[in-house]
Amino acid sequence: MSTTAQAHSTELQDPSARADAADESASRRERRRWIALGVLCLGQLMMVLDATIVNVALPSIQRELHFTQANLTWVIDGYLITFGGFLLLAGRFGDLIGRKKVFLGGLVLFVAASIVCGVAGSQAMLIGARLVQGVGGAVASSVILAIIVTEFPERVEQAKAMGMYAFVSAGGGSIGLLAGGALTQSLSWHWIFFVNVPIGAIALLLGWALIEENEGIGLSGGVDVLGSILITLATMVGAFAIVKSSEYGLHSARTLGAGGASLVLLGAFLALEARLRNPIMPLRILRLRMLMGSSLVRGLLVTGMFSAFFLGALYLEHVLRYNAIDTGLAFMPLTIAIAIMSMGISARAVERFGSVQTLAVGLVGIVVGLVLLAGQGVHASYFPGLFLAFLALGLGAGASFLPLLTIGMADAPARDAGLASGIINVSVQLFGAIGLATLGTIATDHTKALSDGGQPLASALTGGYHLAYIVAAACVAGGILAAFLVLRPPSDPVVQESEEYAQDAEVELVAA
């Protein structure tokens, strides 16, 4: 027998050697899981950055490609419409064919579209690539939460993993403003898209090697093609109505017509899903109280945060005359506060005080931040008012996102985790878009009224933003009330609901 074979035989006979080998294998699996989480967060960061990094470069894009103001909005709106339209479908396909495949496929599509955006030499080419980029972003991001829940089933580990995801999702926007300003001013607007290529390539290669694939439900029962078309069209038309309402008007025929068409398509989709044995979206998921309730609270929270983020940026640039880089730096207390809360503080708070109590305190912090923003005038200095406002918003968001994520996924069975992840993402996109369109209209109308009354433009703009902040604070306060009325920490009733849900799923599977 060779020396190597003898050594291997000795290891098999030695219990301590076997234990060491098992420990080493477990350690490798543990490292793989956390590195894989970093890959998922890297992919999410790339897509979150894209939602804001482009805003900074819009003036440069308009000058070089000769966009009209109306056509320029499609650089943003095209991405938002396809992103919101494909989230539910992509999340469900993750359950059916495997979430790793869907995530990697979305990355490939997103990176390829980013390259086309970067080399675009015409308006049509850029807008078309942005539409495809939105699809890629939706496909990749729709399954990330489901992968995290599957990879980290233990509560403590899941809280840490969700904290990292929450930080990337909530803090990436302000990083995007800073990065967009730096890239546009130092290089050119093309590089805000080219920067996605190395990030996406790294995420793709590491994701292929490290992310574990789930066993999909499969396509043996057939694919609900008509349902897939209906839900995609319903969400895309709805997203179109929302994001274009600020341009066409909330009560215009175009907005109301598109909104009505979206509701008709959604009704047809629900009627179809109730009749099918293998639907693309089993309607039983709408009975998951924690998932649906947390989506409502999350929507009210996002309405407040979006107003602070986008209207706050407009206030800094149009009233206080900050440049793009200064605006990004101004939001850094928000990003840093979210990062600090995500490094275990919010997880420990949830463990000690409970999810709903931690969430409520976080929502109070957001209300305080919005009220502070509403108190800043035409000649406001950054310290202490704006600094404290952004700090309160960051602390509040950092305390809120983690309990909302854990509550939302608490009663979703593993087989439908991708669909649940898609619903969570849709709630963010739709509520954020509706809230921003509504608050933007409120701010614009109030600004016009103040300006017509003889106030200077800066004072009129500030008054419009102030009113929008107060309305946003009221929405978040409504989220506090909804949290106590609708949500409760995972308990025996929730477990019972999940078991009943799983039983219904098994009955449907057998029937199919």
Backbone hydrogen bonds, N-H to C=O, Kabsch-Sander energy under -0.5 kcal/mol:
donor,donor_aa,acceptor,acceptor_aa,energy
6,Q,2,S,-2.4
7,A,3,T,-2.4
8,H,4,T,-2.4
9,S,5,A,-2.6
10,T,6,Q,-2.3
11,E,7,A,-2.2
12,L,8,H,-2.0
13,Q,9,S,-1.7
14,D,10,T,-1.7
18,R,14,D,-2.1
19,A,15,P,-2.5
20,D,16,S,-2.4
21,A,17,A,-2.4
22,A,18,R,-2.4
23,D,19,A,-2.6
24,E,20,D,-2.5
25,S,21,A,-2.2
26,A,22,A,-2.5
27,S,23,D,-2.5
28,R,24,E,-2.2
29,R,25,S,-2.2
30,E,26,A,-2.3
31,R,27,S,-2.5
32,R,28,R,-2.6
33,R,29,R,-2.2
34,W,30,E,-1.8
35,I,31,R,-2.4
36,A,32,R,-2.6
37,L,33,R,-1.9
38,G,34,W,-1.8
39,V,35,I,-1.8
40,L,36,A,-2.3
41,C,37,L,-2.6
42,L,38,G,-2.0
43,G,39,V,-2.3
44,Q,40,L,-2.4
45,L,41,C,-2.8
46,M,42,L,-2.0
47,M,43,G,-1.5
48,V,44,Q,-2.5
49,L,45,L,-3.0
50,D,46,M,-1.3
51,A,47,M,-0.8
51,A,48,V,-0.8
52,T,48,V,-0.6
52,T,49,L,-1.3
53,I,49,L,-3.4
54,V,50,D,-0.7
55,N,52,T,-0.6
56,V,52,T,-0.9
57,A,53,I,-0.7
57,A,54,V,-0.6
58,L,54,V,-0.7
58,L,55,N,-1.0
61,I,57,A,-2.4
62,Q,58,L,-2.8
63,R,59,P,-2.1
64,E,60,S,-2.3
65,L,61,I,-2.4
66,H,62,Q,-0.8
67,F,62,Q,-1.1
72,L,68,T,-2.1
73,T,69,Q,-1.0
73,T,70,A,-0.5
74,W,71,N,-1.4
75,V,72,L,-1.7
76,I,72,L,-0.5
76,I,73,T,-0.8
77,D,73,T,-3.3
78,G,74,W,-1.9
80,L,76,I,-2.0
81,I,77,D,-2.7
82,T,78,G,-1.8
83,F,79,Y,-2.3
84,G,80,L,-2.5
85,G,81,I,-1.8
86,F,82,T,-1.5
87,L,83,F,-0.6
90,A,86,F,-2.4
91,G,87,L,-2.5
92,R,88,L,-2.2
93,F,89,L,-2.2
94,G,90,A,-1.6
95,D,91,G,-1.1
96,L,92,R,-1.7
97,I,93,F,-3.0
98,G,93,F,-0.5
98,G,94,G,-1.4
102,V,98,G,-1.6
103,F,99,R,-2.8
104,L,100,K,-2.7
105,G,101,K,-2.5
106,G,102,V,-2.4
107,L,103,F,-2.0
108,V,104,L,-2.3
109,L,105,G,-2.1
110,F,106,G,-2.6
111,V,107,L,-2.8
112,A,108,V,-2.4
113,A,109,L,-2.3
114,S,110,F,-2.0
115,I,111,V,-2.0
116,V,112,A,-1.7
117,C,113,A,-2.5
118,G,114,S,-2.4
119,V,115,I,-1.7
120,A,116,V,-0.7
120,A,117,C,-0.8
126,L,122,S,-1.9
127,I,123,Q,-2.7
128,G,124,A,-2.6
129,A,125,M,-2.1
130,R,126,L,-2.1
131,L,127,I,-2.0
132,V,128,G,-1.9
133,Q,129,A,-2.5
134,G,130,R,-2.0
135,V,131,L,-1.4
136,G,132,V,-2.4
137,G,133,Q,-2.6
138,A,134,G,-2.3
139,V,135,V,-2.6
140,A,136,G,-2.3
141,S,137,G,-2.4
142,S,138,A,-1.8
143,V,140,A,-0.7
144,I,141,S,-0.8
145,L,141,S,-0.5
147,I,143,V,-2.3
148,I,144,I,-2.3
149,V,145,L,-2.6
150,T,146,A,-2.0
151,E,147,I,-2.7
152,F,148,I,-2.3
158,Q,154,E,-2.9
159,A,155,R,-2.1
160,K,156,V,-1.7
161,A,157,E,-2.6
162,M,158,Q,-3.0
163,G,159,A,-2.0
164,M,160,K,-1.8
165,Y,161,A,-2.1
166,A,162,M,-3.0
167,F,163,G,-2.3
168,V,164,M,-2.1
169,S,165,Y,-2.6
170,A,166,A,-2.7
171,G,167,F,-3.0
172,G,168,V,-1.4
175,I,171,G,-1.3
176,G,172,G,-2.1
177,L,173,G,-1.6
178,L,174,S,-1.7
179,A,175,I,-3.0
180,G,176,G,-2.8
181,G,177,L,-2.1
182,A,178,L,-2.2
183,L,179,A,-2.7
184,T,180,G,-2.4
185,Q,181,G,-2.2
186,S,182,A,-2.3
187,L,183,L,-2.4
191,W,188,S,-1.4
192,I,189,W,-1.5
193,F,190,H,-1.3
194,F,190,H,-1.8
195,V,191,W,-1.7
196,N,193,F,-1.4
197,V,194,F,-1.5
199,I,195,V,-1.1
200,G,196,N,-3.0
201,A,197,V,-2.5
202,I,198,P,-2.3
203,A,199,I,-2.3
204,L,200,G,-2.4
205,L,201,A,-2.5
206,L,202,I,-2.5
207,G,203,A,-2.1
208,W,204,L,-2.3
209,A,205,L,-1.5
210,L,206,L,-2.4
211,I,207,G,-1.9
216,G,214,N,-0.9
217,I,95,D,-2.8
218,G,96,L,-2.2
222,G,219,L,-2.1
225,V,223,V,-2.1
228,S,224,D,-2.2
229,I,225,V,-2.3
230,L,226,L,-2.6
231,I,227,G,-2.6
232,T,228,S,-1.7
233,L,229,I,-2.6
234,A,230,L,-2.7
235,T,231,I,-2.2
236,M,232,T,-2.4
237,V,233,L,-2.9
238,G,234,A,-2.1
239,A,235,T,-2.6
240,F,236,M,-2.4
241,A,237,V,-2.3
242,I,238,G,-2.0
243,V,239,A,-2.9
244,K,240,F,-2.0
245,S,242,I,-1.0
247,E,244,K,-0.7
248,Y,244,K,-2.9
249,G,245,S,-2.6
252,S,249,G,-1.2
256,L,252,S,-2.6
257,G,253,A,-2.6
258,A,254,R,-2.6
259,G,255,T,-2.6
260,G,256,L,-2.6
261,A,257,G,-2.5
262,S,258,A,-2.2
263,L,259,G,-2.0
264,V,260,G,-2.3
265,L,261,A,-2.4
266,L,262,S,-2.4
267,G,263,L,-2.6
268,A,264,V,-2.4
269,F,265,L,-2.2
270,L,266,L,-2.5
271,A,267,G,-2.3
272,L,268,A,-2.1
273,E,269,F,-2.7
274,A,270,L,-1.8
275,R,271,A,-0.6
275,R,272,L,-1.2
276,L,272,L,-1.2
285,I,282,P,-1.9
286,L,283,L,-1.6
287,R,284,R,-1.8
288,L,285,I,-1.4
289,R,287,R,-1.2
292,M,288,L,-2.6
293,G,289,R,-2.9
294,S,290,M,-2.2
295,S,291,L,-1.5
296,L,292,M,-1.6
297,V,293,G,-2.1
298,R,294,S,-2.9
299,G,295,S,-2.1
300,L,296,L,-1.9
301,L,297,V,-2.3
302,V,298,R,-3.1
303,T,299,G,-1.9
304,G,300,L,-1.4
305,M,301,L,-2.4
306,F,302,V,-3.2
307,S,303,T,-1.6
308,A,304,G,-2.0
309,F,305,M,-2.5
310,F,306,F,-2.9
311,L,306,F,-0.6
311,L,307,S,-1.2
312,G,307,S,-0.8
313,A,309,F,-1.5
314,L,310,F,-2.0
315,Y,311,L,-2.4
316,L,312,G,-2.4
317,E,313,A,-2.2
318,H,314,L,-3.3
319,V,314,L,-0.5
319,V,315,Y,-1.7
320,L,315,Y,-1.9
322,Y,316,L,-2.9
327,T,323,N,-2.4
328,G,324,A,-2.1
329,L,325,I,-2.4
330,A,326,D,-2.2
331,F,327,T,-1.2
332,M,329,L,-1.5
334,L,331,F,-0.7
335,T,331,F,-1.7
336,I,332,M,-3.2
337,A,333,P,-2.4
338,I,334,L,-2.1
339,A,335,T,-2.2
340,I,336,I,-2.6
341,M,337,A,-2.5
342,S,338,I,-2.0
343,M,339,A,-0.7
343,M,340,I,-1.0
345,I,340,I,-0.7
346,S,341,M,-2.5
348,R,344,G,-2.4
349,A,345,I,-2.1
350,V,346,S,-2.3
351,E,347,A,-2.1
352,R,348,R,-2.1
353,F,349,A,-3.3
354,G,349,A,-0.7
354,G,350,V,-1.5
358,T,354,G,-1.9
359,L,355,S,-2.6
360,A,356,V,-2.6
361,V,357,Q,-2.1
362,G,358,T,-2.1
363,L,359,L,-2.5
364,V,360,A,-2.1
365,G,361,V,-1.9
366,I,362,G,-1.7
367,V,363,L,-2.2
368,V,364,V,-2.5
369,G,365,G,-2.2
370,L,366,I,-2.4
371,V,367,V,-2.4
372,L,368,V,-2.4
373,L,369,G,-2.1
374,A,370,L,-2.0
375,G,372,L,-1.1
376,Q,373,L,-1.6
380,A,377,G,-1.1
386,L,381,S,-0.9
387,F,382,Y,-2.5
388,L,384,P,-2.8
389,A,385,G,-2.0
390,F,386,L,-2.6
391,L,387,F,-2.3
392,A,388,L,-2.6
393,L,389,A,-2.2
394,G,390,F,-2.3
395,L,391,L,-2.6
396,G,392,A,-2.5
397,A,393,L,-2.7
398,G,394,G,-2.7
399,A,395,L,-1.7
400,S,396,G,-1.3
401,F,397,A,-2.5
402,L,398,G,-0.5
404,L,400,S,-1.9
405,L,401,F,-2.3
406,T,402,L,-2.5
407,I,403,P,-2.5
408,G,404,L,-2.4
409,M,405,L,-1.8
410,A,406,T,-0.6
410,A,407,I,-0.9
411,D,407,I,-0.5
412,A,409,M,-1.0
416,D,413,P,-1.4
417,A,414,A,-1.3
420,A,416,D,-2.2
421,S,417,A,-2.6
422,G,418,G,-2.1
423,I,419,L,-2.3
424,I,420,A,-2.2
425,N,421,S,-2.1
426,V,422,G,-2.5
427,S,423,I,-2.4
428,V,424,I,-1.6
429,Q,425,N,-2.4
430,L,426,V,-3.2
431,F,427,S,-1.6
432,G,428,V,-1.9
433,A,429,Q,-2.4
434,I,430,L,-3.0
435,G,431,F,-3.1
436,L,432,G,-2.5
437,A,433,A,-2.5
438,T,434,I,-2.6
439,L,435,G,-3.0
440,G,436,L,-2.5
441,T,437,A,-1.9
442,I,438,T,-2.4
443,A,439,L,-2.7
444,T,440,G,-2.5
445,D,441,T,-2.9
446,H,442,I,-2.3
447,T,443,A,-2.2
448,K,444,T,-2.4
449,A,445,D,-2.2
450,L,446,H,-2.4
451,S,447,T,-2.7
452,D,448,K,-2.8
453,G,449,A,-1.2
454,G,451,S,-1.7
455,Q,450,L,-2.1
460,A,456,P,-2.6
461,L,457,L,-3.0
462,T,458,A,-2.3
463,G,459,S,-2.3
464,G,460,A,-2.1
465,Y,461,L,-2.5
466,H,462,T,-2.5
467,L,463,G,-2.0
468,A,464,G,-1.9
469,Y,465,Y,-2.4
470,I,466,H,-2.0
471,V,467,L,-2.2
472,A,468,A,-2.5
473,A,469,Y,-2.5
474,A,470,I,-1.9
475,C,471,V,-1.9
476,V,472,A,-2.2
477,A,473,A,-2.3
478,G,474,A,-2.0
479,G,475,C,-1.4
480,I,476,V,-1.4
481,L,477,A,-1.6
482,A,478,G,-2.5
483,A,479,G,-2.2
484,F,480,I,-1.6
485,L,481,L,-1.8
486,V,482,A,-3.0
487,L,482,A,-0.7
487,L,483,A,-1.4
495,V,491,S,-2.4
496,Q,492,D,-2.8
497,E,493,P,-2.5
498,S,494,V,-2.5
499,E,495,V,-2.4
500,E,496,Q,-2.6
501,Y,497,E,-2.5
502,A,498,S,-2.7
503,Q,499,E,-2.3
504,D,500,E,-2.4
505,A,501,Y,-2.3
506,E,502,A,-2.3
507,V,503,Q,-2.4
508,E,504,D,-2.4
509,L,505,A,-2.3
510,V,506,E,-2.6
511,A,507,V,-2.4
512,A,508,E,-2.0
